[in-house]
């Protein structure tokens, strides 16, 4: 049967159910009614709550369809499955069967970077709509970076007035801006909740904060004015780890964001922190001395742990990119998002999971990053990656789930955004939902038949046939991507990246 993600168990039976265009459904949930043309008091298609160990049970007989689940979310997932079985057709004969289904992981996410290029509410809602059709349940919302701060924070108004606008993008001479009001965030959050998706916000700290510093220079080590970054890469302007006003500002931001985003998780970033200014900063030096820290990695650990303590007031569970483990002093409450591919990072993450009991989101950049072309991160590669192989059997229980991030340094148009996201993200959705065991040929055959929700929403997507280019096309795509990335990268990025590995000087003034 053409169902994606693949259900846990399907028990076939005899006959089929004749689904017809004039059929409505019996349900109390408007979002399900909308999927099937409305609700009715009497119908052969019934959605009802009942205690079950499964996420949902979908029973299809020649006389009717009955979906049962313990909660509304399970009923919604049953509706998604039934909708796929219709093939998007107004009339269809659905084979009789009983579907028993439940997710493999509790966390199944996509990520949208709205900092490098801003996307309006309608685009975000369209992404949420389509993600829900493949049983994603989190949208990681990357709302702060060097190139833009995308939220209105009332107590710090320069964040949106100054931090949301850059003068140009990689020398194009065109101003680029945009931010979400609190009313717009509520609209997004509520819309997602109706489709059983949580919006997980990320404010990336202490690095990737040039837009914040452009708004409030006093939050940097030097206090000198700067502008919102117009080029990509790793920038040396980072939040000062030694100034109390930085932590006061973060508390203000967290307080307002906690009201905007009810999600229990809150992403604090922590990746690619250039430490050039920290190495010269007297305030950072004094903090190192007072706290008995041995190097700049531990200074980042100190910074991160203070931010985590601030978050605790708002009942949030922090998630950080895996570089946050480098200090070897990360607060035990923090979960880790694993994205790097080097051996040392993999070992560090495995240790954190197996020995510290830390939870981890698997989003290894190769192949889960969607901004890379298919020639580098193919549909098949995304599908075949098995998260548990990264951590070994001992770390299996520490995996929260999977996530496919879409960074937008090189993606400025809605069509391009969705073509990068679909259909490759659906491969990650199946890994996050379905029981272990990979059969790519089977997945591809099912996938081709369940792309109609994208077409119904007017969402562009890459043809499946183009998602696994041969060696020559793949090499050409990789070369073009590499050259484009190099042209759009700040020339100091390599030096700044190396600076992340600086140890604190033995002598400081």
C-alpha positions, 0 to 999 in steps of 0.5 A: 500500500502507498503509505509514507511513512510506512506503518508499523503493521498492516493486516490485509483482509478481503474486499475493498471500501468504495470511497466516493466524492460525496462522502463526508466524515464523522469527526469532531476535529475541523482539521480532519473534516477539512481533509475530507470535504466536511463532517456529517452526523452519519457517515461510513467513515468514523474517527473516534477516541478509544484507549489503544496502545497504538498511535492509531488503528485504522480499520477499513472494511467493505462497509466502512472505515473506523479510525481509533486513537487515544488522542486527537493527534493519533486521529489526525495521523489516521486521517493522513494515512486514509487520505494517502490511501485515496491517492488524492482522488475523489473516488477510489477503491481502498483495499480492506485492511487494518493498520496498526501504527505508532512512531519510532521516535517522539521527535520528527522535525524539519528546520527552516532558517528565516535569518539568511533569507526571510519568509513570510507567514504564508510560506511558513504555514504552507510548509507546516501544512505539508509537513503535517501530511508526512507526520512531522511533529516539530518545526525547528524555527531558526530566528536569529543569526549574523544576517538577521534577527527575525522577532519583535522583542518589545523590551529590546526594540532595536533587535527588530528595528536594526537587527532585522535589516541588512544593507545587501546580500553578498554584494547584490546592493539590495536591502533585505529585511523582515521580522515576525510580530507577536501576532504573526508568531501566534498565528503560526504557532496556533496554525501548527498546533491545529496540525499537531506540529510544535514550533521550536524556536532557536536563538543562536548564542553566543556566536552567530549574533552579529545582528544582535550586536548591530542592534546593541553593540554594548553586548559585544566584547569591544562595544564598537558599532557594527552592522548586520552581516551582509556575507555568510560564513563564521563572523568574529562578532560574538556576545561577550561572555564576561559582561552581566548586561549580556545575561540580562538581555538574554533573560529579557529575550527568553521571557518574551520568547517563552510567551510566544512559543509554548513548545517545551524545547528551546534551542540555544545554538552554540555552534561555530563560536569564533573566540578571537575577541574573547581572547583579547577581552578583559571582561572575559579574562576576569570571568575566566579567572574568577570561575577557575576556567582553563580555556576558551572552550570552558568559557563557552561552557560557562556562558551556555550554562548561565543561559540554561539557568535562565531558561529554567525559569520558563520551564524550557528544555534546552537543545544545543548543537553538538559543539556545546559538548566541547567544554566537557561541563555542559549542564546535564539538562541539555539535549544535543543536536548532532550535526558534524561528521568528524570522528571526534565529535561522533565519539563525544556525542556517543559518550554523552549519550551512553555515559551521561544519559543525554538525549540527542537529535540526529541531523548529521549534515551529510546527508540530512542538510537540505540546502545541499543539492541532490548531487551531494545529498541524494534522496537515497542517501537520506533514506538509507542513513540509519541514526542508530549506527552513529551511536551504536546499540548502547546509545539507541535509547538516547535518540530523541529523533531525527531532523532535516535542516534547511539553511537558506544562505543560497535559497532566496525564493519560495520555489527553490525552498520547497524544491530543496525540502521536498521530496527529500525531507519525506525520507527523513520523516519515514526514518523518524516514524517507521520501524527499522529496516530499509528498502529504498526501492519500496520507499521510492515506489510508495513516495511517487504515489503520495506527493499529491498533497504538495501539488494540492497546496501548490508546493514545488518539489523536485521530481523523484527521478532527479533526486538521485543524479548519476556521478557526472551530474552529481559532481557538476552540482557539487562543483557549482554549489561549492563555487557559489558558497565560496563566492558568498562567504566572508573572506575571514571565515576560515580564520574565524573558524580556526579561532574556535579552537584557540586556548585562552592565553596564559597571561592576560592583562 
